[in-house]
C-alpha cells in the first residue's frame, strides 16, 4: 500500500568523516541515528558479551559504568544553532525541533549534488579542513573529566531510549548531549533520563543543537575500554567530523 501510494517522508542523513593521521585519506561513512562515546558506548558495546540477557544487559552495564566512574578526555567543537551569546543565555539546554532555533533549508535547496575537490560526494559546506582549526564562530569545549556523550539525529534510538523527544528526522539539526566535569550522581541522572528526555536531567547534562561538529578523543593511551560508535557500530578512536545533510533522502513510510 505504502509503495503503491508512494507515501514518503524526507529524512536527514549525516556525513561522517573519520579523520586519520596526517597524510592518510579521510574515510567518509553515512549515518542516520547517533554517535556515542564514553559511558554510553561502553554500555552499548561491552554488554554484547551478555546479549542473551536481552535489554536488561543495558541496565546492568549502566550500573557498572556508574560504579566504575571512568573519566574520559576529549574536545568537542560545534557550529551553534544560534549566536554564542544566545546559547549561553539558554544555559546550554537548547533543543532541536522545539521551534526556538532557525529552520534549515534542505540539502537540495542549498546546492546541487556535486563532486568536491577531494572527490568526496555529497558536498559538505560546513566542515572545516580536517587537519586545521575550526572556524571562529564555532563553540569549543574541552575537558579531562567527561563521563559520556550522545549526539542524535532522531528522538528515539531504541524502543526504550528517547533522549531528545523534540528532535525530528528532518529538522536539519544534530542534538548534542553530554556530561562533563561532574560526578557519578550526574551520570546516574543522565542515564535515568534516557527513556523520556535528557533535558529532564537538569544541570547534569549539557545540550545544544548543531548542523556540524568535530569531536576529538584525547585519551587514546588511557587504561580501560575506550569506544566510539556511529549508529551502534564501533569506528576508529580518532577525530570525527559530522555534518547534517538536511532532508537528503526520501523514506517510504505510512
C-alpha positions, -999 to +999 in steps of 0.1 A: +000+000+000+028+024+010+047+017-022+015+019-043+006+053-028+042+065-030+040+077+006+073+091+016+090+114+041+123+133+038+150+124+063+183+139+073+215+120+066+247+126+085+280+128+066+306+113+089+343+119+082+367+097+101+400+117+102+431+096+104+468+106+106+481+135+086+487+123+050+461+095+052+428+099+033+397+108+052+372+080+054+335+090+047+306+070+061+270+079+065+247+078+095+211+085+103+210+078+141+237+086+166+272+089+178+281+075+213+312+080+234+323+073+270+299+055+293+271+050+268+294+034+242+308+012+270+273+001+279+262-004+243+292-024+231+308-040+262+275-055+272+274-076+240+291-103+259+258-109+278+235-103+249+214-134+260+200-112+288+181-091+264+177-054+271+183-059+308+220-061+298+219-023+293+207-017+329+233-039+344+261-023+324+247+012+331+250+004+369+285-009+363+295+023+344+283+045+373+303+023+398+334+025+377+331+062+373+356+064+344+369+097+333+374+104+296+393+132+279+382+149+247+374+181+228+341+190+212+337+218+187+304+227+170+286+253+150+259+267+173+224+269+160+221+305+174+248+330+183+271+321+211+255+346+235+221+332+229+234+297+235+249+308+268+216+325+278+198+292+273+223+275+298+233+251+270+199+234+271+188+242+236+167+215+220+163+208+182+128+208+169+112+229+197+107+260+175+134+282+192+161+278+165+161+287+128+147+264+102+172+248+078+168+245+041+171+211+026+204+199+011+188+201-024+176+237-019+211+248-008+230+233-037+230+206-063+248+173-058+284+178-069+319+162-065+340+181-041+377+189-047+388+158-028+365+136-047+341+131-018+305+134-026+280+147-015+294+181-007+298+193+028+300+231+032+302+235+070+330+211+079+365+227+083+397+213+070+400+180+090+436+188+100+431+226+105+414+247+132+377+251+135+361+284+124+359+313+148+321+312+151+322+276+164+320+268+202+347+245+216+345+226+249+375+207+263+376+186+295+397+159+312+366+147+331+340+137+305+315+110+315+296+104+283+283+119+251+253+110+229+246+130+197+214+120+179+196+127+147+163+112+159+141+114+190+145+077+197+175+054+192+158+022+205+124+011+217+132+022+253+155+051+247+142+086+238+169+111+247+156+140+226+118+140+223+116+172+202+143+161+177+129+152+142+143+132+114+140+161+090+148+192+111+183+197+098+200+195+132+220+171+153+211+172+190+243+172+211+242+160+247+270+153+272+280+150+308+314+165+318+331+180+348+306+161+370+305+131+393+287+098+394+254+114+405+252+134+373+260+104+352+232+085+370+207+113+364+217+113+327+212+076+324+179+076+342+166+103+318+174+084+286+139+070+283+120+102+285+143+131+275+178+141+286+167+177+292+149+164+324+183+156+339+187+194+346+223+207+352+236+171+349+236+174+311+245+200+285+225+200+253+228+220+221+216+215+185+241+219+157+244+214+120+281+204+121+306+194+147+341+179+153+349+156+182+384+146+192+391+120+219+424+128+236+427+098+259+438+071+234+466+059+257+444+057+288+436+024+305+402+007+303+378+004+274+377+034+251+350+032+224+335+055+198+304+043+179+283+055+150+248+041+147+258+014+173+289+003+153+324+008+166+345+032+145+382+041+148+390+060+180+401+092+163+389+126+152+354+126+138+337+154+118+299+152+112+276+174+091+238+171+088+226+169+052+191+182+057+163+162+041+188+144+018+168+113+013+132+102+010+120+073+031+089+052+022+066+053+052+029+055+062 
